[in-house]
C-alpha cells in the first residue's frame, strides 16, 4: 500500500488559497475604489423581474410559475441529450438499422420539444413587454382587491 504524502495535495491547497485571495482582493478593491452613491433605485429591493411595489404577501402572476416549469423542462432535455450524444456511437455500432433507429428516435424527441417550444412562444409565455407588465399589474390589483373584500364583517366595520 502506498504511503500517504501530504505534498501531493499542495497544488489543491494552493488553488484554494489563490481563489480565496482573488475573491477577497476583488471585494476589498471594490470597497476602496467603488462609488458610494445611494440612489433610490439602488436602495430598492430586487425582486427578480417583478417591480417591488405593493405588499409582499400578494400573489405572483401565473407567468412566473410557467417560466419556472419551462426552464425545468428544457433543463431535463439537455440532461437527456448530452448522455445520448456521448454514447451514440457505442449504441449504434451494432448495425446500420440500429443506428438509424436511434438517430430517428432522437430527431422525433427534438421535433416534439420544438413543437412545444413553438406552442409556448405563440401563447406569449415569453412576452415580458410593457403590455404583459400592465396585465400582470392589473391581475395583482384585482387579487389584492379580492383579498380586501374577503375580510370578516367585523374588520370591515372597523375600517
Secondary structure by P-SEA (a helix, b strand, c coil): ccccccccaaaaaaaaaaaaaaaaaaaaaaaacccccccccccccccccccccccccccccaaaaaaaaaaaaaaaaaaaaaaaaaaccccccccaaaaaaaaaaaaaaaaaaaaaaaaaaaaccccccaaaaaaaaaaaaaaaaaaaaaccaaaaaac
